[in-house]
Amino acid sequence: MPDGPPPEKTVTRRNWADVGPRLISALVLIALTATALYIGSYLFAAVVGAVYGGVYREWETMISRAPLTPMGMVLIGLVALSGLAYPLFGVLGAVATILVACVVALFMDRKLLVWRFAGLGLFGGLILLILMMRGEGTVGIWAGVYLGTVIWMTDSAAFFTGRQIGGEKLAPEISPSKTWSGALGGLALGTGAGLVVWLLVTDSPIWIGLLLSAVISVLGQSGDLAESALKRHFRIKDSGDIIPGHGGLMDRLDSLTFGVIFVVIVGSLHAGFGAIAEGLLYW
C-alpha cells in the first residue's frame, strides 16, 4: 500500500505574456512597411537601407561581442546609404557603396574580416534585391505584398501552433523552441495565405501559386533556422531588443532572406532583371 496519495500531475502552463507586445509591434511594422512599399521610389529605398543598416548594426555587435566603434558606425552608415544609392546611381552605385564599406573593414580587426565581409555582402545584396523586386510600377507592390504575406503568416502560424501544440522538436541542437507542429502549421497557413493573395492579384495558374507559396514558406523557416544557428555559434539569445516581443531586426527579418533571393531568381529567370515582379506573378 502506498504511504500517501498519488502525486498530482504537473500542468505545464504556456506563457503568453509576450503576445500583446508582439502583436502591437507586428501591426506597427506592417503599417510602416506597407506605406513605404506603396509609395516606393526614394522613400522605400531609404527605409530598406535604414532597416538593413540596423540589421548590420546587430551583426557587428554580434560578431565582435563588443560595443560599436566609430569604424563600425561607418559600416552601418554605408550599408544604409547603399539603399539610396540604388535609385540615384543604379546597381553599380549600390554595389560601389558596399565595396567602399569592405575597404573600410580592411582597416579593422582582421580576425573578424570574413564575418564583416559576409555581413556587408549579405545585407547589401538583400537591399539591392528587394529594391529590384519593387521596381517602379504597381506590380512590384503586389509582389512585395505576396512575399510578405507568405513569410509573415508562416512566422505567425509557426509561433502560435508550436507554442500551443508543442511536440517533437524540429532542430533541438539549433533552436530548442522550434517544433515540427509549428513548422507544419507555418507551412500550411503561409502557403494558404500566399495562395489567397495569388488568386487576388493574378490570373496565373493556381498550381504555380501553390508551389511558389510552399517553397517560400519553407525557405522562410530555413532562414529562421540559419539565423538561430548563427546566434548559437556566437552564444547570444536575441540579435537585439529594438522590437518589443520580437527581439532585434535580424530576428524579425531572418525569414525574409532566402525568400527574397528565391523570388528574384524566379522572377529574373522568367522575365529578366528589369521585370522581376512581373516574372514572379504573371505566367
Secondary structure as GFF3:
##gff-version 3
##sequence-region A 1 283
A	DSSP	alpha_helix	19	39	.	.	.	ID=ss1
A	DSSP	alpha_helix	41	64	.	.	.	ID=ss2
A	DSSP	alpha_helix	70	105	.	.	.	ID=ss3
A	DSSP	three_ten_helix	110	112	.	.	.	ID=ss4
A	DSSP	alpha_helix	113	134	.	.	.	ID=ss5
A	DSSP	alpha_helix	139	165	.	.	.	ID=ss6
A	DSSP	beta_strand	169	171	.	.	.	ID=ss7
A	DSSP	beta_strand	175	179	.	.	.	ID=ss8
A	DSSP	alpha_helix	180	201	.	.	.	ID=ss9
A	DSSP	alpha_helix	206	234	.	.	.	ID=ss10
A	DSSP	alpha_helix	249	271	.	.	.	ID=ss11
A	DSSP	three_ten_helix	273	275	.	.	.	ID=ss12
A	DSSP	alpha_helix	276	281	.	.	.	ID=ss13
###
